[in-house]
Amino acid sequence: MTAVKSTLLKQLSQSYPNFLKKDLEKFSNIILNEIMIALQRGERVELRGFGVFSIRTQKESIRRNPKSGEKILVKKKRVIHWKMSKELFKKINNEKE
């Protein structure tokens, strides 16, 4: 299963039928926007039981275009790094606590 926002909202509305779908959508948009804003500021975002999002900087490097073989200079850039929590790791691997 892919994590698509519409599928997530559908599951939330089934789990919480007393909330309106538009309210659940607003709530999820607020959470995702706050995570984005925090990452833009370079802050670390921790969701307990799920994982940690942080920003890392990739160095400038020379890479090769696999199609043409041409060398390309890739400038330094910031990328999102995610590390899963121990709890999630144990659930995925069916380990007992």
C-alpha positions in Angstrom: 0.0 0.0 0.0 1.2 3.4 -0.8 0.8 6.2 1.7 -1.4 8.6 -0.3 -3.0 11.5 1.5 -6.5 10.7 0.2 -6.2 7.1 1.4 -5.0 8.3 4.8 -8.0 10.7 5.0 -10.4 8.0 4.1 -9.0 5.7 6.8 -9.2 8.6 9.4 -12.8 9.3 8.5 -13.6 5.6 8.9 -11.8 5.5 12.3 -13.4 8.7 13.5 -16.9 9.0 12.0 -17.9 11.8 14.3 -15.4 14.2 12.7 -16.2 15.9 9.4 -14.0 15.0 6.4 -13.1 18.6 5.8 -12.0 19.0 9.4 -9.8 15.9 9.2 -8.3 17.3 6.0 -7.6 20.7 7.6 -6.0 18.9 10.6 -3.7 16.8 8.5 -2.8 19.9 6.3 -1.9 21.8 9.5 0.4 19.0 10.8 2.1 18.5 7.4 2.7 22.2 7.0 4.1 22.6 10.5 6.5 19.7 9.8 7.6 21.4 6.5 8.1 24.8 8.2 10.1 23.3 11.0 12.3 21.5 8.5 12.8 24.7 6.4 14.1 26.4 9.6 16.5 23.5 10.0 14.8 22.1 13.1 14.4 18.4 14.0 10.9 17.0 14.1 10.2 14.0 16.3 7.0 12.0 16.2 7.1 9.6 19.1 6.6 6.0 18.2 7.1 6.8 14.5 10.5 8.5 13.9 12.5 11.6 13.5 12.8 14.0 10.5 15.9 16.1 10.1 17.8 18.1 7.5 21.2 17.1 6.2 23.4 18.9 3.7 24.8 17.0 0.8 28.2 18.2 -0.4 28.8 19.5 -3.9 29.9 16.7 -6.1 30.6 15.7 -9.7 28.2 12.9 -10.9 27.6 11.2 -14.2 24.5 11.2 -16.3 23.8 7.4 -16.8 22.1 8.0 -20.1 24.7 10.1 -21.8 27.8 9.5 -19.7 28.3 13.2 -19.3 29.8 14.5 -16.1 27.6 17.0 -14.2 28.4 19.3 -11.3 25.7 18.9 -8.6 25.6 21.8 -6.2 25.3 21.3 -2.5 21.8 20.8 -1.3 19.7 20.1 1.8 17.8 16.8 1.9 15.4 15.3 4.4 16.6 12.4 6.5 14.2 10.1 8.4 15.1 7.7 11.1 12.5 5.3 12.3 11.8 4.9 16.0 12.8 1.7 17.9 9.1 1.0 18.5 8.2 1.1 14.8 11.3 -1.0 14.0 10.1 -3.7 16.4 6.5 -3.6 15.0 7.8 -4.0 11.5 10.1 -6.9 12.4 7.5 -8.6 14.6 9.8 -8.4 17.7 8.4 -8.5 21.2 9.4 -5.7 23.6 
